[in-house]
Amino acid sequence: MAGRDGRGLGRGFAKLWSAAAVSALGDGIVAAAAPLLVTSLTRDPVLVGLSVFVQQLPWLLLAPVSGVLVDRVDRRRLAALMNAARAVLTAALAAAVFAGVVSLPLIYGIGLLLGCCAALGDNASGAIIPAVVADADLPRANSRMFGAYTVLNKLCGPPLGAALFGVAAGLPLAVDAVSFVGAAALLSALRLVSDTPDRPVERAPMRQQFTEGVRWLWGQPAVRALTLALCLMNVTLIAGFSVLVLYAREHLGLSEFGYGVLLTASACGGLVGAAVAPRLQARFSSSVLLRTGLVLETLTHVGLALAGSPWVAGAVLGMFGVHGAVWMGVDRTLVQRAVPDELRGRVTSVFMALAVGGSALGAVIGGPLARAFGLTGPFWFSAVVMAGLTVFAWRPFGRAIDDPAPLPSPGPAAVATN
């Protein structure tokens, strides 16, 4: 375990947290600027939603490869390399915007490549957390990571991104590129201390190793239930959020800057949620928190469908932010504690492939729903689906989910060094 600092989570975690924080700020800036860039080229909700879809697609395409690679190679180096690649791609898009040659196909193409880097780099970064903090500190570490993400990505980034976009459309992308450079540098300086020396072991074929990750996940009732629920929740969430920029500007009548401010509403709630999540996890069972989360997410979609003013929509998004932070803390801690380290990359890749795959599907259907039923149509659809999920997931999210009882990992022949 890495040496500890005065704050109790260690110097290794401090560097990992700093890398995530720098990158989160840059991505938060682009989170507001990218939809504005797309809507400056088209107002078609299907084409706007497609820009979200192309960044989610690689999680599905690369799932069989990314998890095995994360379990085979140095996770720190892979995460640093992917951040460096994202810096180059984002800088290239910024240059195209400044030169006035940006187009939708270019945005889609770079978005697809950025999604590939995220599928590899984010998987590797997530797998590092249990290697730098003790098991008992995972709730606190996850809350700090989510707190930084919330403050910088959701609270500070969007208004700043919208303001920078007003100055120059390519400026937010240039800032994001610099943030990826900083994250890569911090990850390169991270040193992990292994309890056992590296030694060569027999490596099974990639397909076999990936299958082992799938079988392990499917054999764990708690992890399986969380994975399937999160997949469907992301379908409903992104169905509405993929056209949120049009919802904010045309349904709520907000300006570009107002859209950025609206995004901070969920960030404020997320900040509160990240602060209280460890205490809630200590006081209430995972079952209670997950079941409450299902109800709150259903109400989020109903509230956004009914909202007729930015104030109501902002309040609903604030409630969603609190719920999202608590839910993240519960499901991430359950999964991290259940998965053996030698399987962590593979299981996480399957978990994320289904979770982000749900986001990709939501991005695909959000635009057509908005085109057919208006800008509140995706939220009504999501409310109905979430109500059904709440009914069907109520029993699986019972008391048994608090004790996942992990299955044994595969034999030595299937385990790869990293």
TIMI-602310 format. One record per residue (C-alpha): residue in three letters; x, y, z. Coordinates in steps of 0.02 Angstrom, whole numbers, padded with zeros to 5 digits, always signed. Each point is the difference from the previous one (the first is absolute). Example, Ala and Ser with C-alpha at 12.3 -4.5 7.8 and 13.67 -1.06 7.14 Angstrom:
ALA+00615-00225+00390/SER+00069+00172-00033/
***
This chain:
MET+00000+00000+00000/ALA+00063+00174-00040/GLY+00062+00108+00141/ARG-00130+00098+00095/ASP-00011+00188+00014/GLY-00079+00103+00137/ARG-00172-00017-00074/GLY+00005-00189+00019/LEU-00023-00063-00178/GLY+00181+00001-00054/ARG+00113+00092-00122/GLY-00045-00121-00139/PHE-00184+00042+00016/ALA+00042+00186+00007/LYS+00085-00011-00170/LEU-00138-00106-00073/TRP-00130+00122+00068/SER+00096+00149-00071/ALA+00008-00080-00173/ALA-00186-00035+00004/ALA-00037+00176+00061/VAL+00101+00087-00137/SER-00080-00107-00134/ALA-00174+00024+00075/LEU+00014+00189-00012/GLY+00050-00007-00182/ASP-00139-00122-00042/GLY-00125+00106+00096/ILE+00046+00150-00107/VAL-00028-00101-00158/ALA-00160-00078+00069/ALA-00087+00167-00028/ALA+00101+00058-00150/ALA-00014-00158-00107/PRO-00191-00001-00013/LEU+00005+00187-00038/LEU+00126-00036-00138/VAL-00110-00137-00073/THR-00157+00108+00009/SER+00094+00139-00091/LEU+00008-00121-00147/THR-00171-00085+00015/ARG-00162+00011+00100/ASP-00055-00177-00048/PRO-00024-00095+00166/VAL+00052-00163-00083/LEU+00167+00072-00058/VAL+00027+00082+00170/GLY-00032-00166+00088/LEU+00118-00088-00121/SER+00145+00105+00064/VAL-00028-00078+00172/PHE-00023-00175-00071/VAL+00167-00007-00091/GLN+00095+00029+00163/GLN-00095-00141+00087/LEU+00015-00128-00140/PRO+00184-00048+00033/TRP-00047-00066+00173/LEU-00099-00134-00090/LEU+00124-00032-00140/LEU+00155-00007+00111/ALA-00073-00091+00151/PRO+00077-00169-00046/VAL+00172+00081-00020/SER+00009+00140+00127/GLY-00030-00105+00155/VAL+00129-00131-00047/LEU+00129+00135-00041/VAL-00030+00086+00167/ASP+00032-00166+00089/ARG+00155-00037-00105/VAL+00095+00165-00009/ASP+00056+00137+00118/ARG-00164+00088+00040/ARG+00086+00163+00046/ARG+00093+00010-00165/LEU-00154-00045-00101/ALA-00102+00136+00086/ALA+00139+00129-00029/LEU+00018-00049-00184/MET-00187+00014-00033/ASN-00005+00173+00080/ALA+00143+00055-00111/ALA-00092-00066-00153/ARG-00158+00093+00052/ALA+00105+00160+00013/VAL+00057-00019-00181/LEU-00175-00038-00066/THR-00081+00144+00094/ALA+00136+00120-00057/ALA-00030-00055-00181/LEU-00186+00037+00014/ALA+00037+00168+00080/ALA+00115+00043-00145/ALA-00137-00046-00124/VAL-00123+00114+00089/PHE+00123+00146+00005/ALA+00037-00028-00186/GLY-00186+00000-00042/VAL+00002-00173-00079/VAL-00095-00096+00133/SER-00143-00112-00059/LEU-00119-00128+00073/PRO+00095-00149-00076/LEU+00162+00065+00078/ILE-00085+00021+00169/TYR-00071-00176-00011/GLY+00167-00075-00052/ILE+00101+00083+00138/GLY-00138-00038+00124/LEU+00012-00185-00046/LEU+00189+00000+00027/LEU-00018+00093+00165/GLY-00125-00131+00053/CYS+00128-00136-00040/CYS+00129+00087+00110/ALA-00128+00018+00139/ALA-00049-00183-00008/LEU+00181-00050+00030/GLY+00061+00142+00111/ASP-00149+00016+00117/ASN-00006-00188+00026/ALA+00184+00001+00048/SER-00019+00151+00116/GLY-00149-00076+00089/ALA+00093-00163+00028/ILE+00142+00094+00087/ILE-00106+00067+00144/PRO-00007-00163+00101/ALA+00189-00014-00022/VAL+00037+00164+00089/VAL-00127+00001+00143/ALA-00051-00128+00130/ASP-00165-00092-00020/ALA-00077+00091+00147/ASP+00044+00168-00081/LEU-00087-00037-00166/PRO-00162+00094+00041/ARG+00100+00154+00051/ALA+00115-00012-00151/ASN-00145-00021-00120/SER-00090+00147+00078/ARG+00153+00110-00018/MET+00021-00051-00181/PHE-00184+00035-00035/GLY+00007+00161+00099/ALA+00143+00065-00106/TYR-00090-00057-00157/THR-00159+00088+00056/VAL+00080+00165+00048/LEU+00116+00014-00150/ASN-00093-00093-00137/LYS-00179+00047+00043/LEU+00010+00158+00106/CYS+00147+00101-00063/GLY+00026-00070-00175/PRO-00166+00028-00091/PRO-00021+00188+00037/LEU+00183+00027-00040/GLY-00016-00102-00160/ALA-00152+00098-00056/ALA+00088+00165+00038/LEU+00158-00053-00093/PHE-00105-00058-00147/GLY-00073+00175-00008/VAL+00177+00069-00016/ALA+00061-00126-00129/ALA-00080-00166-00048/GLY+00167-00092+00000/LEU+00061+00068+00167/PRO-00088-00128+00113/LEU+00074-00142-00103/ALA+00174+00074+00016/VAL-00019+00010+00189/ASP-00059-00181+00004/ALA+00154-00054-00098/VAL+00112+00083+00130/SER-00095-00088+00140/PHE+00035-00170-00080/VAL+00185+00042-00007/GLY-00003+00040+00186/ALA-00092-00161+00041/ALA+00124-00103-00101/ALA+00146+00081+00091/LEU-00075-00034+00172/LEU-00038-00182-00042/SER+00177-00023-00065/ALA+00065+00058+00170/LEU-00110-00124+00094/ARG+00095-00145+00076/LEU-00092-00158+00053/VAL+00079-00114+00129/SER-00038-00183-00032/ASP-00007-00122+00145/THR+00074-00138-00110/PRO+00135+00012-00134/ASP-00053-00010-00181/ARG+00026-00173-00075/PRO-00042-00071-00171/VAL-00154-00110-00005/GLU-00087-00095-00137/ARG-00126+00109-00089/ALA-00160-00073-00068/PRO-00067+00066-00166/MET-00088+00169+00010/ARG-00169-00073-00043/GLN+00014-00127+00141/GLN+00054+00131+00126/PHE-00142+00116-00048/THR-00124-00144+00015/GLU+00064-00033+00176/GLY-00042+00179+00046/VAL-00176-00017-00072/ARG-00030-00165+00090/TRP+00062+00069+00165/LEU-00113+00153-00012/TRP-00152-00102-00052/GLY+00030-00122+00144/GLN-00007+00141+00127/PRO-00183+00042+00035/ALA+00039+00169+00080/VAL+00118+00059-00136/ARG-00113-00069-00136/ALA-00152+00092+00069/LEU+00097+00164+00013/THR+00068-00018-00177/LEU-00168-00034-00083/ALA-00088+00137+00099/LEU+00135+00129-00040/CYS-00008-00046-00185/LEU-00187+00035-00008/MET+00015+00155+00109/ASN+00128+00070-00121/VAL-00115-00034-00147/THR-00135+00107+00081/LEU+00120+00134+00063/ILE+00090+00033-00163/ALA-00160-00011-00103/GLY-00046+00167+00078/PHE+00172+00073+00035/SER+00061-00027-00179/VAL-00118+00140-00055/LEU+00013+00101+00161/VAL+00083+00145-00092/LEU-00154+00015-00112/TYR-00118-00025+00148/ALA+00088+00141+00094/ARG+00008+00123-00144/GLU-00166-00032-00087/HIS-00114-00069+00137/LEU+00066+00102+00147/GLY+00056+00150-00103/LEU+00178+00007+00071/SER+00150+00083-00081/GLU+00165-00089-00031/PHE+00065+00057+00169/GLY-00166-00044+00082/TYR+00018-00177-00065/GLY+00171-00011+00081/VAL-00072+00063+00165/LEU-00141-00127-00010/LEU+00127-00139-00009/THR+00074+00059+00165/ALA-00164-00037+00090/SER+00032-00187-00002/ALA+00179+00037+00050/CYS-00057+00092+00157/GLY-00106-00149+00046/GLY+00143-00117-00042/LEU+00115+00096+00115/VAL-00123-00021+00143/GLY-00021-00183-00044/ALA+00187-00032-00003/ALA+00017+00082+00172/VAL-00137-00104+00082/ALA+00023-00164-00095/PRO+00127-00078+00120/ARG-00110+00041+00150/LEU-00154-00068-00086/GLN+00094-00159-00046/ALA+00053-00020+00181/ARG-00176+00028+00067/PHE-00112-00084-00129/SER+00014-00164-00093/SER+00043-00004-00185/SER-00173-00071-00029/VAL-00087+00153+00073/LEU+00110+00122-00096/LEU-00019-00090-00167/ARG-00188-00016+00015/THR-00015+00183+00045/GLY+00108+00043-00150/LEU-00117-00091-00119/VAL-00147+00104+00062/LEU+00097+00164-00010/GLU+00060-00034-00177/THR-00178-00036-00057/LEU-00057+00165+00078/THR+00142+00091-00089/HIS-00070-00042-00171/VAL-00177+00044+00052/GLY+00060+00167+00070/LEU+00096+00047-00158/ALA-00147-00048-00110/LEU-00115+00113+00101/ALA+00123+00143+00030/GLY-00052+00161-00086/SER+00134+00115+00071/PRO+00189-00008+00027/TRP-00026+00012+00188/VAL-00105-00158+00008/ALA+00117-00093-00118/GLY+00149+00057+00103/ALA-00079-00063+00161/VAL-00036-00169-00079/LEU+00178-00013-00065/GLY+00064+00045+00173/MET-00097-00145+00076/PHE+00066-00113-00135/GLY+00178+00054+00041/VAL-00019-00054+00182/HIS-00072-00167-00052/GLY+00135-00028-00133/ALA+00143+00028+00122/VAL-00072-00118+00131/TRP-00041-00134-00129/MET+00176+00010-00072/GLY+00077-00021+00172/VAL-00104-00153+00037/ASP+00017-00094-00164/ARG+00185+00039-00024/THR+00045-00054+00176/LEU-00100-00161-00016/VAL+00085-00044-00164/GLN+00176+00047+00057/ARG-00015-00105+00156/ALA-00071-00150-00091/VAL+00120-00014-00149/PRO+00170-00086+00022/ASP+00143+00112-00055/GLU+00059-00118-00138/LEU-00173+00010-00079/ARG-00031+00184+00034/GLY+00034+00064-00176/ARG-00104-00133-00086/VAL-00149+00010+00116/THR+00005+00190-00003/SER+00004+00000-00190/VAL-00156-00109-00007/PHE-00085+00107+00134/MET+00044+00160-00093/ALA-00042-00072-00172/LEU-00178-00034+00056/ALA-00013+00164+00097/VAL+00069+00109-00139/GLY-00086-00109-00129/GLY-00162+00055+00082/SER+00057+00180-00021/ALA+00036-00032-00184/LEU-00173-00073-00027/GLY-00077+00148+00091/ALA+00093+00120-00113/VAL-00065-00090-00153/ILE-00184+00001+00052/GLY-00002+00172+00084/GLY+00005+00099-00162/PRO-00139-00097-00089/LEU-00110+00009+00156/ALA+00025+00188+00008/ARG-00035+00019-00186/ALA-00160-00105+00012/PHE-00072+00057+00167/GLY+00084+00166+00038/LEU+00145+00042+00114/THR-00087-00070+00155/GLY-00037-00165-00088/PRO+00164-00085+00052/PHE-00033+00042+00183/TRP-00175-00075-00003/PHE+00070-00157-00082/SER+00136-00009+00133/ALA-00124+00023+00142/VAL-00105-00148-00059/VAL+00151-00113-00023/MET+00073+00048+00169/ALA-00166-00036+00086/GLY+00005-00175-00074/LEU+00181-00024+00051/THR-00039+00054+00178/VAL-00135-00134+00013/PHE+00109-00139-00072/ALA+00161+00047+00092/TRP-00081+00023+00170/ARG+00023-00181+00052/PRO+00178-00026-00071/PHE+00051+00157+00096/GLY-00054-00079+00163/ARG+00107-00042+00151/ALA+00103-00131-00094/ILE+00088+00135-00101/ASP+00089+00061+00157/ASP+00102-00161+00006/PRO+00063-00035-00176/ALA+00104-00151+00055/PRO+00126+00005-00144/LEU+00033-00156-00102/PRO+00177-00070-00012/SER+00111+00065-00139/PRO+00060-00113-00141/GLY+00156-00106+00010/PRO+00178+00066-00021/ALA+00006-00039-00186/ALA-00132+00130-00032/VAL+00075+00139+00105/ALA+00110+00131-00084/THR+00128+00114+00081/ASN-00010+00186-00021/
***
